[in-house]
Amino acid sequence: MLVMNWNEPREIQNLIFSSLVLVSMSAMPQVSAQEPLAWDAELDFRTFSIVAIDPVTSESGVAVTTRRPCVGNAVTWVRAGVGAVATQGRTRLEYGNDLLDLLERGVAPQEAMDRVVAADTGREHRQVGVIDIKGRTAQWTGSEQYGAEAQGDWVAMRTGKHYAVQGNSLVGKHVVDAVADAFESSEGKQRHLADRLIEAIDAGQALGGDGRHGETQSAAVLVADPRPGMSRRPDKIGVDINVCEHPEPVREMRRIYDTISETLGFRVLRQFKGDDVVQLKIILHALGYLKTDSAELSLADPTINVYDERAIAAVDRFRSDQGWGTTVPGYVDGRMIDRLWISLEETGQADRVRGQLSEIARVDR
């Protein structure tokens, strides 16, 4: 057993500690990095995707969906101010950085694609799309991706202004056309690139997308924005949504995007009204948090059942006095209601308030 001698100089202590760590690690069972069990030794992401840029903002991005888990862990690659890559089929991860490195050195997409494909002995199993920040594109689909059309397994590619779409294992070539058409229709409409990419992928998914059924589904969108102040990350990644598994991954990707961008429509907006608000106001008034000109709260007030700013402010004051956060204004949950009643009991008002509430909370048949 190796014992630390804390009287040794710091350098010796560090050396001994490092030795302990190495010994401990060597005794541990070998484990691989965590990844979905459905991934095989050969990564296989038969899928469809779009790589694109926005010439106005210089954003570059890629969106994808497939019937395999965690597609965003393998297929999507972007680099701010450089371009984007989708590496699919029998996916070769190295294509991502290899292509982006060449683009960053000024190599045109087609030449970059030719180089990496020529150096790859498994190229006939690959499908890859790449775009540079100038909007130039290149695609590759190996011969092994074809041949199953009779079983409803279609392969297609299409490029256009500022984008490239590629797909395999599709219900039909029209899936790629739908993605391309949707992206083209949003050109110049003052929309963020991630928003447009999600919409484009959704158009292909709505037509059946990846033709396999009964398997785990995933989707991802990845966008880099080189403009100052648009991302706090050093790699300038602004949007990174990776839905590793979901029955409707593209729809879930849209929900997440709309929610985190607080896009109008991501939630229902309304002014709460009802007898529960009346009950809340009565309790807050009894505890001295909802002030009125008179000693009693007027139930004849036409706004008595409206959850208004005065009531919200009273709730926040009560929550603050409990030492609770008030980052969600006017937040009332079961925990707060319990504390309100505890406070009423402590001030000797619980029975009187229950009497006031008895008619309001009555159930009639």
TORDO-710317 format. One line per field, with one value per residue (C-alpha): x, y, z; residue in three letters. Coordinates in Angstrom, 2 decimals. Each point is the difference from the previous one (the first is absolute). Example, Ala and Ser with C-alpha at 12.3 -4.5 7.8 and 13.67 -1.06 7.14 Angstrom:
<recs>
px	[12.30  1.37] .
py	[-4.50  3.44] .
pz	[7.80  -0.66] .
res	[ALA  SER] .
</recs>
This chain:
<recs>
px	[0.00  1.37  -0.32  0.27  2.67  -1.24  3.42  1.51  0.59  -2.98  1.65  0.43  -3.59  -1.28  2.07  -1.31  -3.60  0.33  1.28  -2.98  -2.38  1.68  -0.04  -3.68  -0.89  1.86  -1.95  -3.34  -1.88  0.36  -3.07  -0.64  -1.35  -3.73  -1.98  -3.30  0.04  -1.68  3.21  2.04  3.76  -0.74  -2.00  -3.03  -2.15  -2.26  -1.88  -0.62  1.53  0.58  3.13  -0.41  1.31  -1.59  1.99  -1.35  0.92  2.84  -1.66  0.76  -2.09  -1.29  -3.24  -0.70  -2.40  0.19  -1.33  3.07  0.69  2.12  0.59  1.41  2.91  1.38  -1.46  0.04  3.17  0.35  2.73  -0.63  0.87  1.02  -2.95  -1.94  0.19  -2.47  1.73  -2.49  -0.64  2.65  1.21  3.67  0.42  3.33  -1.72  -1.30  3.29  1.93  -2.33  -0.28  3.79  0.38  -2.70  1.67  3.24  -1.84  -0.54  -3.24  -2.69  0.18  3.78  -0.24  -2.59  2.08  3.01  -1.70  -2.00  3.08  1.81  -2.90  -0.10  -3.60  -1.18  -2.58  -1.97  -0.04  -2.30  1.30  -1.05  2.17  -0.44  2.47  -0.73  -0.13  -2.92  1.97  -0.98  1.12  -1.62  0.99  -2.11  1.82  -1.22  -0.92  -2.70  -1.96  -1.73  -2.92  -2.46  -2.31  -0.39  -0.95  3.51  0.70  3.09  0.04  2.09  -0.75  1.89  -1.12  0.86  1.60  -0.94  0.47  -2.46  0.88  -1.90  -0.11  -2.43  -2.76  -3.62  0.67  2.16  -2.75  1.16  3.20  -1.96  -2.34  2.92  1.63  -3.23  -0.78  3.45  -0.15  -3.40  1.36  2.91  0.03  -2.86  1.93  0.11  2.82  1.85  -0.87  -3.69  0.19  1.95  -2.52  -2.85  1.76  0.66  -3.58  -1.25  1.82  -1.07  -3.65  0.21  1.36  3.70  2.12  -2.04  0.89  -2.60  0.04  3.52  1.24  -0.22  2.13  0.63  2.50  0.77  3.40  0.78  3.12  -0.09  3.32  -1.45  1.24  -2.35  -2.16  1.44  1.88  1.78  3.51  -1.06  -2.89  -2.64  -3.28  -2.58  0.65  -3.16  0.50  -3.19  1.60  -3.28  -3.63  -3.08  -0.17  3.53  -0.38  -3.13  1.81  2.95  -2.39  -1.60  3.38  1.14  -3.18  0.11  3.61  -0.34  -3.31  -1.69  -3.60  -2.22  2.26  -2.44  -3.59  -0.38  -2.97  -1.08  -0.98  -3.51  -2.02  -1.09  3.41  1.35  -2.66  1.04  3.66  -0.77  -2.01  2.91  2.59  -2.20  -0.40  3.77  0.57  1.61  -2.89  -0.80  -3.39  -1.57  -2.50  0.42  -1.83  0.62  -2.97  -1.39  -2.13  3.10  -0.36  3.74  0.00  0.38  2.76  3.61  1.29  3.28  -0.94  -0.63  3.20  2.01  -1.60  0.91  3.59  0.27  -1.32  2.41  2.89  -0.83  0.21  3.49  -1.18  1.00  -2.36  1.51  -3.42  -2.30  -3.17  0.89  -2.48  0.35  -0.99  2.98  -0.95  -3.65  1.07  2.18  -2.87  -2.19  2.84  0.31  -3.75  0.16  2.95  -1.86  -3.23  -1.98  -0.42  -3.55  -1.26  1.44  -1.41  -3.39  0.45  1.06  -2.65  -2.55  2.51  1.42  -3.37  -0.87  -3.66  -1.87] .
py	[0.00  3.42  2.55  3.77  1.71  3.57  1.10  -0.59  3.01  1.01  -1.38  -3.44  0.05  0.76  -2.83  -2.49  1.19  -0.37  -3.52  -0.84  1.30  -2.03  -3.16  0.51  0.59  -3.09  -2.10  1.21  -2.00  1.48  1.97  1.85  3.52  0.15  -0.25  -1.60  -3.80  0.02  1.36  -2.79  -0.16  1.48  3.20  -0.19  3.11  -0.54  3.24  3.33  3.35  3.56  2.10  3.72  3.51  3.42  2.46  2.98  -1.17  -2.39  -2.74  -3.58  -2.94  -3.51  -1.76  -3.71  -2.71  -3.79  -3.21  -0.52  1.51  3.11  1.01  3.34  -1.80  -1.10  1.55  3.77  2.12  3.79  2.56  3.71  1.99  -3.18  -2.24  -3.14  -3.75  -2.89  -3.38  -2.86  -3.39  -2.15  3.05  0.88  2.54  1.21  1.52  2.81  1.55  -1.16  1.89  3.06  0.16  0.05  2.64  2.15  -0.18  1.34  -3.28  0.00  -2.46  -2.26  -0.32  -0.59  -2.71  -1.63  -0.15  -1.56  -2.45  -1.14  -0.71  -2.05  -3.74  -0.13  2.82  -2.08  -0.32  3.75  2.89  3.49  3.58  3.08  3.75  2.84  3.48  1.27  -2.34  -2.43  -3.65  -3.55  -3.39  -3.63  -3.14  -3.31  -2.82  -2.22  2.50  -0.95  -3.21  -0.33  2.29  -2.94  -0.42  3.65  1.12  3.09  2.16  3.62  3.17  3.58  3.27  3.57  3.53  -0.16  -3.64  -3.70  -2.77  -3.69  -3.09  -3.79  -2.64  2.39  -0.75  1.81  2.61  2.54  0.21  1.76  2.26  0.99  0.94  2.04  1.73  0.96  1.46  1.96  1.43  1.50  1.77  3.73  -0.20  1.46  -3.30  -1.61  -2.83  -2.57  0.86  -0.52  -3.27  -1.50  0.99  -1.57  -3.32  -0.04  0.31  -3.20  -1.77  0.84  -2.02  -3.09  0.85  -2.97  -3.01  -2.34  -0.46  -1.31  1.20  2.71  3.48  3.09  3.44  2.83  3.52  1.67  3.60  2.14  3.79  1.88  3.44  1.65  -0.39  -2.70  -2.88  -0.11  -3.19  0.23  -2.24  2.40  -2.75  1.84  -2.78  -3.61  -2.07  -3.76  -2.00  -3.39  -1.91  0.96  -1.44  3.24  1.41  2.78  1.31  -0.17  1.87  2.72  0.15  0.36  2.67  2.02  -0.34  1.02  2.87  0.97  0.17  1.21  -3.06  -2.29  0.34  1.02  3.62  1.02  2.00  -2.36  0.58  -2.07  -0.68  -1.40  3.51  1.38  -2.50  0.93  3.71  -0.56  -1.90  2.55  2.81  -1.79  -0.37  3.65  -0.48  1.34  3.48  1.67  3.26  -1.85  -2.63  -2.59  -1.08  0.94  -3.05  2.36  1.31  -1.09  -0.82  -2.09  -3.23  1.31  -0.96  3.55  1.79  0.85  -3.65  -1.08  2.57  -1.22  -3.59  0.99  1.85  -3.02  -2.33  2.36  0.03  -3.81  0.21  -1.39  1.19  2.14  -0.43  -1.13  2.90  -0.97  -3.70  -1.90  -3.75  -2.57  0.80  3.67  -0.76  -2.22  2.81  2.50  -2.19  -0.51  3.77  0.34  -2.58  1.79  3.32  -1.57  0.84  -3.42  -0.70  3.49  -0.19  -3.50  1.46  2.69  -2.58  -2.57  1.45  0.74  -3.53  -1.77  -2.77  -0.05  -2.80] .
pz	[0.00  -0.99  2.81  -0.49  2.12  0.34  1.28  -3.43  -2.28  -2.18  -3.17  1.56  1.29  -3.49  -1.49  2.54  -0.50  -3.79  0.48  2.19  -2.66  -2.75  2.11  0.84  -3.64  -1.17  2.49  -1.35  -2.67  -3.49  -1.07  -3.22  -0.24  0.57  -3.20  -1.01  0.10  -3.42  -1.54  -1.53  -0.56  -3.43  0.41  -2.26  -0.38  -2.97  0.02  -1.71  0.77  -1.18  0.26  -0.62  0.58  0.37  -2.15  1.94  3.51  -0.97  2.07  -1.05  1.08  -0.47  0.92  -0.13  1.14  -0.10  1.48  2.14  3.44  0.57  -3.61  1.16  1.66  -3.37  -3.15  0.66  -0.31  -0.28  0.38  0.38  -3.08  -1.84  -0.85  0.90  -0.60  0.24  0.01  -0.23  -1.55  1.60  1.83  0.16  2.77  -1.33  -3.03  2.21  1.10  -3.10  -2.33  2.23  0.38  -3.79  -0.40  2.64  -2.00  -3.05  -1.86  -2.02  1.19  -3.06  0.19  3.75  -0.55  -2.72  2.30  3.01  -2.09  -1.92  3.27  1.42  -0.74  1.24  -2.27  -1.86  3.24  0.77  -0.70  0.73  -0.60  0.52  -0.44  0.49  1.24  -3.60  -0.70  -2.17  0.49  -0.71  0.57  -0.14  0.02  -0.28  -2.23  2.98  0.97  -3.12  -1.01  2.42  -1.77  -0.71  3.77  0.39  0.96  -2.10  -0.29  -1.18  0.03  -0.94  0.25  -0.38  0.97  3.46  0.79  -0.74  0.91  0.02  1.05  -0.06  1.28  -1.05  -0.83  -3.27  -1.70  0.61  3.64  -1.06  -2.34  2.83  2.24  -2.76  -1.02  3.60  0.52  -3.24  0.88  3.23  -1.71  0.75  2.49  2.96  1.88  1.95  -1.74  2.71  -0.37  -3.77  0.31  2.42  -2.31  -2.98  1.74  1.23  -3.58  -0.92  3.18  -0.71  -3.22  1.74  0.14  0.98  -1.12  2.85  2.72  3.54  0.77  2.36  -1.52  0.55  -1.48  0.36  -1.13  0.40  -0.99  0.38  -0.12  -0.31  0.74  3.21  2.93  -1.60  2.03  3.30  -1.05  -1.47  -2.90  -0.74  0.08  0.46  -0.39  1.02  0.40  0.05  0.55  0.69  0.04  -0.42  -1.75  -2.02  0.15  -2.58  1.68  3.35  -1.51  -1.13  3.48  1.67  -2.45  0.41  3.78  0.54  -2.49  1.68  -3.38  0.11  0.08  2.04  2.90  0.56  1.11  2.12  3.02  2.81  1.36  2.41  3.54  0.89  -0.56  2.36  2.66  -0.47  0.37  3.16  1.58  -1.09  1.37  3.32  0.28  -0.82  -3.40  -2.11  1.28  -0.50  1.16  2.20  2.63  -2.11  -3.56  -2.18  -1.76  -2.11  -1.76  -3.70  -0.10  3.17  -2.00  -2.29  0.71  -0.41  0.67  3.59  0.82  -1.76  1.96  3.25  -0.83  -0.73  3.32  1.87  -1.82  0.69  3.71  -0.02  -1.45  -3.34  -3.43  -2.04  -3.46  -1.28  0.96  1.81  0.16  2.17  0.43  2.60  2.17  0.19  0.76  2.88  1.35  -0.30  2.20  2.49  0.23  0.55  2.79  1.60  -0.02  1.31  -3.15  -1.60  1.22  -0.87  -3.52  -0.51  0.82  -2.64  -2.56  0.76  -2.43  -2.72  -0.03  0.22  -2.45  -1.10  -1.78] .
res	[MET  LEU  VAL  MET  ASN  TRP  ASN  GLU  PRO  ARG  GLU  ILE  GLN  ASN  LEU  ILE  PHE  SER  SER  LEU  VAL  LEU  VAL  SER  MET  SER  ALA  MET  PRO  GLN  VAL  SER  ALA  GLN  GLU  PRO  LEU  ALA  TRP  ASP  ALA  GLU  LEU  ASP  PHE  ARG  THR  PHE  SER  ILE  VAL  ALA  ILE  ASP  PRO  VAL  THR  SER  GLU  SER  GLY  VAL  ALA  VAL  THR  THR  ARG  ARG  PRO  CYS  VAL  GLY  ASN  ALA  VAL  THR  TRP  VAL  ARG  ALA  GLY  VAL  GLY  ALA  VAL  ALA  THR  GLN  GLY  ARG  THR  ARG  LEU  GLU  TYR  GLY  ASN  ASP  LEU  LEU  ASP  LEU  LEU  GLU  ARG  GLY  VAL  ALA  PRO  GLN  GLU  ALA  MET  ASP  ARG  VAL  VAL  ALA  ALA  ASP  THR  GLY  ARG  GLU  HIS  ARG  GLN  VAL  GLY  VAL  ILE  ASP  ILE  LYS  GLY  ARG  THR  ALA  GLN  TRP  THR  GLY  SER  GLU  GLN  TYR  GLY  ALA  GLU  ALA  GLN  GLY  ASP  TRP  VAL  ALA  MET  ARG  THR  GLY  LYS  HIS  TYR  ALA  VAL  GLN  GLY  ASN  SER  LEU  VAL  GLY  LYS  HIS  VAL  VAL  ASP  ALA  VAL  ALA  ASP  ALA  PHE  GLU  SER  SER  GLU  GLY  LYS  GLN  ARG  HIS  LEU  ALA  ASP  ARG  LEU  ILE  GLU  ALA  ILE  ASP  ALA  GLY  GLN  ALA  LEU  GLY  GLY  ASP  GLY  ARG  HIS  GLY  GLU  THR  GLN  SER  ALA  ALA  VAL  LEU  VAL  ALA  ASP  PRO  ARG  PRO  GLY  MET  SER  ARG  ARG  PRO  ASP  LYS  ILE  GLY  VAL  ASP  ILE  ASN  VAL  CYS  GLU  HIS  PRO  GLU  PRO  VAL  ARG  GLU  MET  ARG  ARG  ILE  TYR  ASP  THR  ILE  SER  GLU  THR  LEU  GLY  PHE  ARG  VAL  LEU  ARG  GLN  PHE  LYS  GLY  ASP  ASP  VAL  VAL  GLN  LEU  LYS  ILE  ILE  LEU  HIS  ALA  LEU  GLY  TYR  LEU  LYS  THR  ASP  SER  ALA  GLU  LEU  SER  LEU  ALA  ASP  PRO  THR  ILE  ASN  VAL  TYR  ASP  GLU  ARG  ALA  ILE  ALA  ALA  VAL  ASP  ARG  PHE  ARG  SER  ASP  GLN  GLY  TRP  GLY  THR  THR  VAL  PRO  GLY  TYR  VAL  ASP  GLY  ARG  MET  ILE  ASP  ARG  LEU  TRP  ILE  SER  LEU  GLU  GLU  THR  GLY  GLN  ALA  ASP  ARG  VAL  ARG  GLY  GLN  LEU  SER  GLU  ILE  ALA  ARG  VAL  ASP  ARG] .
</recs>
